[in-house]
Amino acid sequence: MFNSNKVAVVTGANAGLGYQVALQLARSGVTVVMACRSMERASQAQSQLLAELPDASTQVMCLDLSEPESIRSFVGQFSERVGHLDLLINNAGIVGIPMTRNSIGHELQLETNYLGPFALTGLLLPFFRNSVPGRVVNVGSLAHRFAKFDLDDINWEAGGYGPMRAYARSKLALMSFTIELNRRLGDAGNAVVALGAHPGFASTEIGKGDTVIGPRTPLGRWFNGKMEPRVPTAAQAARPIVFAACDDTVRGGEYYGPGGWLEISGEPGNARVNALARDSELAKSLWTLSESLTGISYLTGN
């Protein structure tokens, strides 16, 4: 689908899945905006990419999805430096951190993995070209299938916070948003579609050395050591995301992942979705709540 003269924004493109997605898109001739929290790491990643693909068209821009002002600043910079968009890959995320809040009091995993992408998508939608098909690809997780919603306490104000519970909930929110976004885009007659993809298991930097999500017992560390060589590389795990972004057969509102055993690895295929993410009334309530929390409203009245 995507080739020369197309522009893609890839969040978290400095490492892991994001870097591999950026590399594959650049290889197909797409201009890639590498939207990253650390400009130093983004510049290093850009240099690495250009060493592999000297003719690639790339730009680096600062984006911290955990901070609303950074999102607005990024969109302003994008408007000045690029001005149009064909593909948005909401890839950046964090996993399993202790309770932390951003500058306006939002729980950090909720903000980074869901509210930030919700706001960024809304602010970037006007840059998609009306007459040209575009895509928003939200990167999900197997963990979303085990999550539940509590819209009355989505920001964990009442306590009960658990690092992995919060992560799974943030990814469930992202999946619900993906399906609802695609519905609203279709109802509005927009040429953009939204879909999701997850990598299965991936050998990336996210969570490495984390005392919360890492194995805590000698047995756990032994098992982890035995399994690690079997875990797909970032390049392999990125394939469902690239498939969702580029393949001509995908459909808006769908979810893709590895087609192998338990969706851990394998060739891209359709992935299973938590039934809560397909609850349209719940999705509408989440959308309204998200607009309130972010101050960003779009595709209303659908």
N, C-alpha and C positions, 0 to 999 in steps of 0.2 A: 504493500500500500504506500509506504513512505519512501521517497527518494529525494533527489536533488531539489533545491528550492523550498524544502519543507523545514520547519523549525520545531524543535522539541525542547521542553523543559524537563529535566530529570532532577528531582530533589535527592539529596544525599548521594551525589554522583562521584564523590571523592574516593569511595572504597566499596568493596564487596559487590552486592547485587547492583547497586546504582552505577558503579563504574563499569561493570560488564554490560549493562543495558546501554549506557552511553557509548561504549565502544562499538557495540553492534549497530546502533543507530548511525553513528558516524561512518561506519564502514559502508552503509548503504547510501551515503551521500547526504544525510540529514544534518542540518546545522544544530548542534547540541548546546543548550545553555545548561552548564553544570552549576546547579543551585545548591550551595553548601554552607554550613555554619562556619567552618574554618576556612578563611581565604588562603592560608598557608597550605593546608592540606589539599584544597581545591586546585591551587596552582601546581602543586606537585603531581596531582592526578592528571591534570591537563598536559603537563610535560610528558608524563608516561604515555598518555594516549597518543600524543603527537609523535612520540618516538616509534610507536607501532604503526601509526597512520599519518605520515607527514603532510598529506593533503587534506586532512580532516578540518572541518570548520567548527570551531568550538569557542565558547565564551564562558568565563567564570563570573558568577555573581554571588554576593553574600545573602544567605537566607537562613534564619533561625526560626523554624516553625513553632518553637515554644514561646515566641514573643510576638504579639500582634504588631508592634511597631516595626519590627524587622520584616514582617510580611508586607506591610504597606510600602516600606522603603524599597523592597525588592521589586514590587510591581511598578513603582515609579521609575526605577532604573531600567526595568525591562521595557517599559513604554518608550523611554528615550533612546535606548540602544538597539532595540529590535523592532517592536511595534506590531508584530503579528505572530500567530501561533497556530500550530497544527496538531500538536500532541503534548499532553501533560502527563507525566509519570509521577504520581504521588508515591514515592518510594521511601523517603527518609522516615526513620522511626527509632524508638528506643524500647527496651524490653526489661522488665523485671527489676526496676529500681525501687529503693525505699521511698516512702512517702516524701514527695517534694512538690512544691508549688512554684509557679512562675510569678512574674512581677505583679500580675493582677489576681492572683489567688487561685488559678486553675491547676488542678492536679496535672503533673507534667506528662504522664503517659497519655492521658486523655487529650491534652493540648497538642502534643507533638504528633501523635498517631491519628488523631481524628479532627479536633477543632481547628488545628492549623491547616490541614488539607482542605477542610470545608471552606475556610475563609479564603485560602489561596485560590481554590477553584472558582469561587464566586467572583473574585477580583480579576482573574485572568480570562474568564469567559468572554468578555467583550473583545478580546484580541483574536479570538478564533474568526477566521474568514467565513462569512455567511454562506457563500456559494461553494465552499470546499469542505468535504467531509473531514471531520476531526475526531479525536478520541481523547478521553480522560481515562487513564488506567490507574486504578487504586490497588496498591500492593497489600494483600491481606496476609493471613496466617492460618495455619491449621488450628491454632488455639481458639479462633473465634467460634468454632463449633461447640466448645464446652462452656461458653459464656452465657450469662443472663443479664437482662437489663434491670436497672432500677432508676427510672427517669426522675423519680422524686429525690434521688441522691446521687446523680450521675457524677458529681464532683467530689464524692467521698467526704462530705461534711459531717456525716453522722458517725463516722468511724467504721471499723470493720475492714479497713484497707488491707489488701494482700497484694504484693507486687505482681504475681502472675494472674491473679483474678482481675486486677486493674488492666493489665496488658490485654488479656483476652477480651474484656469488655470494650476496650478502645478499638480493637479490631472488629468486633461485632458491630459497633457503631459505624465503622468505616464501610463494612459490607452493606449494612442497611442503607446508608447514604448512597452507595454506588447504585443500588437498584432504584431507589427513589429519584436520584439525579437523572438516571436514564429515562425514567418515566416522564419526569417534568420536561426534560429536553425534547422528548418526542411530542408531548402535548403542545409544546410551544412551536413546533415545526422547525426546531433547530437541527442543523446538519451535523452537530456533534453528538456522539454516543459515549456512554460511560460503561465501563466493564471492570471486572476485578481479576486479579491473578495472584497466586501464591507460589512460593518457591519449593514447598515441601521442606525438607531438611537442607541446610546449606552450611558449608564451612566458610564462615565470614567472621569479621571482627566483632559483630554485635554480640554482646554478652560474654565474650571470652574473658576469663579471669574474674567474672562477676560472682561474688560470694552468695548472692541470692539465688541465681539460676544455675550455678555450677554444681557439680557433684560434691557432696559434703563428707561422704564416708569413704573409707578405703575401697569398699566394694564398688561404690558408685564411680570412683575415679578409675578403678580398673576397667569397669564396663565401658566408661566413656573412652578410655584409651583404646579398647578393642573396637569400638564402633566408629571412632573418628576416621580411620582410613576408608571406611565404607560410605561416609557422608559425601554427597556430591560437592564438587567444587563450586565456587561462586559462579563461574562461567556456565557450568551445567545447570545449576539451580535457577539461573536467570532466564532459561529458555521459555518457561510459560509466560513470563512477563513480556519478553520480546514477541512471542507468539500473539499475545493479546494486543500488543501495540501495532503489529505489522501484518498479520495474516489476513487475507481477504475473506476468509470463511467465518470469522468470528462475528458474534452478534452482540449488540448493546444489551446490558443487563445481565450478561452471562458471567460465569466465574470459571477460571482455568487454573490448572495446576498440573503437577506430574501425574502421569497416568498409571504409574506402577503401584505396588502393594502399599496400601494405606496412604497413598498420595505422598509418599516420602521422596521418591525419585522416579525418573522415567520420562518418556516422551510427553509433551504437552497434551492435555485432554480436559474434558469437563470435570470440574471439581464439585464436591458436595458443599452445600450451603446450610448453615443453621436456619431452621424454620423461622426463627424470630426475625431474621434479616428479610424475610419475604412477607412479613406482616405489614400491610400497607398502612393501616391505621397507626401502628406503632411508629412506622417510618415518618409519617406526617407529624406526629407529636415530637419525635426526635428532631426533625428539621426545624420546627418552630422554636424548640428549646435551643438549638444550635445557633439560630439567628439571634436569639436573645443574648446568649453567652459571648458571641463573637462581635455583635454589632454589624454583621454583614448579612444583608437580605438580597435574595435573588430568586428568579423563577417562582415568584409568589403567585397565588391565585390559581395554582394548578392542582 
